[in-house]
Amino acid sequence: MDLRRLRYFVAVAEERHFTRAAERLHIAQPPLSQQIQALEAELGVALFERSRRHVTLTAAGERLLERARALLREAGAAAEEVRRIGRGELGELRIAFTSSLPFSELIPRLLYDYRRRYPDVRLELRDTGTQRQLDLLLAGRLDLGFVRTDDPQLPAGLAWTELHRDPLRLVIHEAHPLAGRSEVAIAELAEEAFVMFPEDSGTGLLRQFHALCRTAGFTPHIVQEAREVSTIIGLVAAGLGLSILPAPLACIGIARVRFLALTDAAAQSIVLLATRAGPLPAAVANFVEQAATGARLGAPPTTG
């Protein structure tokens, strides 16, 4: 059955008058009568009893009126749902972030603001290393990825928006000879032992750490590995070695640990929001736009 004919039928059934129904529908009365006749012919049953003064529903018409109202409501709801999906107001987003980012001020705020603006978009969040995020994005199994890097370049097929830059800090036990300093150069750490992420963690921080040490002229001596940033800081507190981590992780606040500034200009971690390249679904585009605006308007200082 044609939805337009059902709308015409409901108007006549509710008005009980063809002329008033035609005025309500903003059409002429003869075409309305023709559409009702066509509907009756399609169904093979009379829907109205007509007289010169009255239009009343038959038993079949009464039943159709009930069903037609429900069908039109459902069709209207479906149309609005599709429009909302097209506007990015409804649906699901698969978002990943590196383990250090929830400790920053920026990412929790961006997620909170997005959920307030788009409450009907479901967020599927996962804690995943940078390299794994890039692989998932390229495979179409992830919509957005918050990644850390020292070089804002991504593989072909991906696009990115720079959100923020965090200074890296030397994480050190308070009893270490260097702990009384306000800042340290990475070159001064050539003989030190380190606690870092394992090679298979896929985190961009580990690659950047090696690059910084290589630039400073040494290969770091990693004595202990851990996958969680809180564990790394805890192992530093236990005196097992030093680490280099983004400044926001100082909020974890484990006793006997200090975060010292690094004098190396490259000792900063860039936070990118990565997506697949090309036209983006509306929900993804909305998220990127709001995140970029939120980072620009409310990001914490990028140095210091």
Disulfide bonds with the S-S distance in Angstrom:
none
